[in-house]
Amino acid sequence: MAQPLLLTIKNALPNLTESERKIGEYILEHPKEVIQMSASTLAAASGTSPAGVIRFCKSIGVKGFAEFKLLLSAQSTTVDPATLTDFSPNEQISDIKTKMLGNTHYYFEKTNESLKDDLLNAVADWIVEAPIVFVHGIGASYLVASDIKQKFSRVGKHVVALQDAHELVASMSIASEKAVFIAISNSGHTSEGRILMAQANDMGLRTVSLTKDSQNPLNTLAQIALTVADTEEAPLRSGATISLLCHMYAIDLLFYCYMTKQYDQNVAYLNKTRQATESLENRTNDFKK
């Protein structure tokens, strides 16, 4: 288990049974003490049963209590339950760094699990064949849409990224065959994205969604649904930042997958665009002199 065990427990709590949740909450409050306990002792301390402890272990992906204690012991010197909580007033920067690093590592691991290789490969193939790619996102999701435009434009792909649904659908309506539409929404419930996805399907575009790992209306509508880790966002929690990082990470993976499809040509494009921007910077510096 590469991700921190206590963070695994914390995120699993909402999906556990009542007795399993009691066990998980007790472990989060007393992780070092649990290392010295038997299943029976933990059951008594948490007001549950030894069988419940075994079920709890299996629910979080661990074979048994002995293996659970080994994992907990191995991580006890590096993982503090306090680092798995929301940020606090006047918190030290070093503590914020620790929380962000731990949370980012955990959710990138979960994103690797939820992003299926065959689906990433299929979307990359679609983009190779696409005469144009349309991308939509609102708010933070538009930052991801802009990242797609910036990356793929540099290797010669025509990408249109817009927040305005009317302007976007007008362009989509006259798109050539094999055009791709990508809708980005962490929740998958954004009304504009869902409406545009339905329109794109009706127009015969190839449709892709990028959302958190959940059953949601947007990825149900898409022909291919890419998902990232569900960061369970809450006010003043790092989730809102990390969900954006997970989406950016997913786009990086998609881009590198695309780059391997026509490697020599794409590298040539990157060199050409780099030279062009360097030339522009030189001209700008000369102009300022």
N, C-alpha and C positions, 0 to 999 in steps of 0.2 A: 504494500500500500504506500505509494509515493507521497500522497498528500497527507498533511497533518491529521492524525487520528482524531484529535479533539474537535477539529473543524468539521471532519466527516460526521461526527456525532451531532454537533450543533446544527448542521444543515439537515440532518435526517430527522430531527425531533418532530417536526410537523407531520411527518408521514408514519410515525411509529404508533403502536397501540398504547393504551394508557399505561400499562405496566412497564412496557419497554421504555416509554418516555420517562417514567420515574427513575429507571435505572440509568438512562442517559444523563438526566439532570444531576443525579447523585455523582456520577463519574466526573462530570464537568466541574462540580464543586469540590470534589476530593480526589483528583487524579492520582496523586502520589500515594495516598492511603490505599487506593484500590489495588495498586500493584502488589500489596502484601496480603490481599484478601483471597479467600476461596470463593467459589460461586455461591456457596451457602451463606457465607458471611456477607457478601455483597447483597444477596437477596434479602437477608434480614435487615440490613442497614437501609435499604431502599424501600422496604415494605412490600416486597414482591416474592417471587419463588425462584429456586435454582433453575427450574425449567425455563422461566422467563428470562433469566440471564443468558442462557444458551440461545434462546430465540432472538434476543437482542443482538448478540454477536453475529448471528447469521443475517439479520436484517441490515447490518451495516457492512456486510461483505467479508466477515471474518469467520473462519471455520469453527472455532470453539473458544472457550474462555482462556485456555492456556496460551493459545496464539495471541489472543487479545492482550493479555498481560505482557507478553514479550514485546509486542508492538508499542504498547503504552510505556513500558520501561525504557525502550530504545529512544523514544521521543520525549521522555519526561524532562530531560536536561535541556532540550532545545525549544520545547513548546510550552508556553505559559497560557493557561486558560484566559488570562486577562487580555492577551493579544488577539483573542477571537471576538472581542466585544466591539461595540460601536465606539467612536471617538468621544473623548471626554473634554470638558472645558479646560483650557490652559494646559493641554497635554504636551509633554515633551516631544520635540521633533524626533528624537531617537526612537520613542515608542511608536510614533506615527509611521516611521520608516519600517519598523518591525512588523506592524500590522499590515501595511500595504504590501510588503514583500511576501509575507505568508499568505495573504488572501489572493494576491495575484498569481502566485505559484499554484495554489490550490485550484483556482478557477481556470487557469490555462490548462491544467491537467484534465479537468472536467470537460473543457472545450475540445481537447484532443479526442476525448472519448465520444462526444456527441457529434462531431463533424466526421461523417463517414467518408472514407477514401473514395469509394466508387461515385458518390454524389459530387464531391469536389472535382473529380476527374471529368464527370459528365458535364458539369457547368463550364469547366475550362474548355472542353471540346466545343460546346455551344458558342462560347465567346470567340474561339478561333474561326468558326464558320460565320459568325454574325457580321453583317455589313455595318450594323450600328447597335449600340447597347444603351438602353434607357435605364436610369437609376432614380429612385425616389426615396426620400426620407425626410422627416421633419425633426427640427430641434437637433439633439445630439446625433440622431440617425442621419441627418444631412451631412454631418462631418464625415461619417463613414462613406456616404454617397460621393462626397467630394474627393475622398481618398481614392475611391475606385476610379473616378475620372482622371485624377492626377497620375496615378500609376499606369493605367492602361493607355492613356493618351500618349505617354512617353514612348510607347512601343507601337505607335501607329494605329491604334484602335479608336474609332470614332465613338465617343461616349458623351451622352447628354444627361446631365444631372441637374434636376430642377425640383424645387419645392412646390411651385405653382402647378396644381393638378390640371388646370385648363390648358395652360401652355404645353405641358408635357403630353397630354392626351391628343392634342392637335398634331404634334409631331409624330406620335405613335401611329396615328390613323393612316399616315402615308408611308409607313416604314416598309422596306423591302422584305422579301421572304427570309426567314431565319433570323430576324431581329430578335433581340433578347431584352426582356424587361425584368429588372431586379428591384424588389421592394424591401426596404429595411425598416424594421420596427422591433425593438427589443421585446415589447409585450405581445406583439402580433395582433393587437386590437385597434390600432390606429385606423380610423374610418377612411381617411383619404387613401391610405395604402391598400385597404381591402377593395375600395371602389375601383381604383386604378388596376388592381390585379384582375378583377372581374372584366374590366374593359379590355385589358391586354389579352386575356384568354379569348374573348369574343372576336378580337381582331386577328387572332391567329399567331400572336407572338409567342415565343418560348418564354415561360415565366419561372422566376426563381424568387424565393423568399429567404430572408436572413432574419431569424428571430431567436429568442431564448429557447431552450430545450423544454417545450411544453406543447400540449394540445391547444392550438389557438386558431382563430379564423383565417389568419393570413397564410400560415403554412398549409392549411387544409385546401386553400384555393390554388396554391402554387403547384406547378408541374414537378418542380424539384424544391424541396424544403431543406435548406441548410440551417443548422441550429448551433448555438453556442451555449455555454453553461448558464444555468439559471442562477443569477447572483442574489436573488431574493432581495431586491432593493428596498431600502427603508430610509426615511429622512435621517440625515446626518450620519449615514453609514457609508462605508467606502464602496458599496455596491454600485451606486450610480456612476462612479468613475470606472470601476472594474468592468462593468457591463460594456462600456464604450471600448475599453482596452481589448476585451474579448472579441468584439466585432472587428476591430482593427486587425487583430491577430488572425481572425478567420479570412479577412481580405488578403493579408500577406500570404497566407497559405494558398489561397486561390490564385493569386498573382504568380507565385513561384511555380505552381502547377502549370499555369498557362505558359510561363516562360520556357518550360522544358519541351513544350509541344513543337515550337519552331525556334530552337535555341539560337542558332547562328544568326538568323534574321533578327530576332528580338535583341540580342546583344549588340548587333550593328545599329539598331534603332536607338538603343540606350546611349551608345557612344556618340551618335550623331546629335541627339538632343542635348547631351552633356556639353558637347563642343559648342552648340548654338547658345546655350545659356552662359557659358564661359565667355564667348565672344560678345554677348550683350553686356555682361558685367565689365569687360574691358572697355567697350565703347562708352559705357556710362561713366566709368572712372575718367576716361580721357575728356569727356564732355564737361565734367566738373572742374577740370584743371583750368 
